[in-house]
């Protein structure tokens, strides 16, 4: 009986320490002009991606989320991007740190699939194993805010925003992409 209590206490202490490690706050970093780190992720349609390598050839927009609450900010960005007519390859990158999430990645991904229309699964690329690389690159201060990153064809960060959605930020980001005919980023100034 005492052995079981000791084992439970030790496991609780270890899990508590691991949880603290997962919530370490890293100050925000504007990485404009730097190359995005090479990370591996899997889309909800089960395609494996190597980022930024698999994105070469055109400017790309990444919407990185560190917490489930980031989805609210990401959704506002997606609506804004659509409203101004930005014509850009856009990917949501849920970035989930820690070995425990990696152990239950299938359950986490299944939960995301339940809440995301199937036609969007190919643009939601979850990063587990290399999550620390992204967090170290951008910082995770204010983790409910999405990290909005414009990458050029070589993986260089052309622009970055992590202060929550705003019209001014949308205008800044949208200038890096062509717009659908009849729309321009100036439409957001009204």
N, C-alpha and C positions, 0 to 999 in steps of 0.2 A: 504494500500500500504506500509506504514512504517512498519507494523507488518511483512509483507512478506519479506521485505528487512532485517529486524532484524533477522528473522528466518533463512534466507539464510546465513547471516553473521555468526550466531551462528553455524549452521551446517558446514560451511566451516572451522571455527576455530576448531571445534571438530574433523573433518576429518583430518585436518592438524596435530593436536596433535597425533591422532591415527597413522597416517603415520610415524611420527617421532618415535613412540614407536616400530613400526614394523621394523625400519631400525637401531635399536640400535646395535652397533658393540660390540660383546663379544669376548675378546681375545681367540686365539686358545688354546686348552687344549689337550695334549696327555694323553689319558686315558688308556694307556696300563696297564693291571693288574686290572682294575676296571670292575665292572658289568655294562653292558649296561642298561639304564633305561627302565622300563616297559612302552611301548607305544602301542596305538591302531591305526591301519590303515586299509585301504580298498584297495585291489588290483583292477586294472582296470577291472578284470573279476567279480567284486562285492563280492569276498570272504573277510571276515573280519579276520584280523590277530592281534594277541597280540605278540609283539616282546619284548624280545627275546624268550619268553616262547614257542611259536609255532615252534621255530627253533631247539629245543633241539635234541641231538642225534648225531650231527656231526659238524665239523667246517663249518662256513658259512661266505660268503663274502657279506658285505653290501656296496653299492655305494650310498651315501647320497648326494642329491643336494638341495641347498637352493634357487637357481635362475634358470630360464630357461636356462641361459648361461652355467650352470653346465653340461648340456647335452653333450656339446662338450668334456669336460674332461671325463665324464662317458663313452661316446662312445669310446674314446681312450683306456680307461681301459678295456672295453669289448673286443675290438679287440686284445689288448695285451694278455689278459687272454686266449682268444681263440688260439692265435698264439703259446703260450708256452704250450698249452694243459692242462691248469689247470682244474681239475675235481672237481668242487665245486658248491654247491648250491649258487647261486648268485642272489641277489635282488637289484633292484633300489628302493631307498626310497626318492621320492620327499617329501620334508619337508617344508610346507608352513604355516608360522605364520600369526596370526591375525584373528579377527572375520569377517572381510569383505571377505577374501578368503573362510572362512567356509560357509558364506552365499551363495556364488556362486560356491561351490565345484563341483556341478554337471556339470556346464559349463566348469570349468577348467579340470575336468576329461574327459569330452567329447572331448575337444581340444587335450588332450594327446592321447586319443584313435584314433583320426584322424591321428596322426603322428607316431603311434607305431603299428607294425604288431600284429594282433589279437593273434597269438601264444605266444607273449611275455606279454600279459596283466596280466597273472597270477604271473609274477615276478616283476611287478611295483606296489608297495604298497605305496599309498599316505598317509602321516600323516598330519592331520590338527589340530585336537583338542589337541594333545600332542606334537605339534611341538616345543614348548618352552622347553620341557624336553630334546629333542635332541640338540637343539641349546645351551642350558645351559651346556650340557655335553661335546660337542665338541668345542664350540665357533663357530663364523661365520665370523671371519676375512677372507678376500679374498673369498667372498661367491661364486665366479664363479668356484672355485676349488671344486671338489668332496671331500667328506670325505670318505675315503676308510678304512673300518674297518673289521678285521677278528675277528669273535666271536668263542669261543670254544663251546662245547656242553652244557655248563652251563651258557652261556651268558657273559662270561668274555672276555674282549678285549685282544686278543693276539698280535695284531699289528694294527697300525693306521697310515694313511698318509693323509695329507691335503695340500700338496705343489704343486699339479698338477702332471700329469702323467710324469713319467720318467722310463727309463729302470731299473735303480738301484732300484727304489721303486717297480716296478713290480717283480723283482727278490726277494726282501725282502718279499713281500706279497705272492708270489707263493710258497715259501718254506713251507707254512703251509698246503698245499694241495697235494694230489696225482696228478700225471699228466697222461694223456692218454698215452698209450703205444707208444713208438717211439719218444716221446717228453720229454723234461725236461726244467726246468727253466734256465739251463746253455745255452740253445739255444739263449737266449737273449744277451749273452755276446759278440756276434760277431759284 
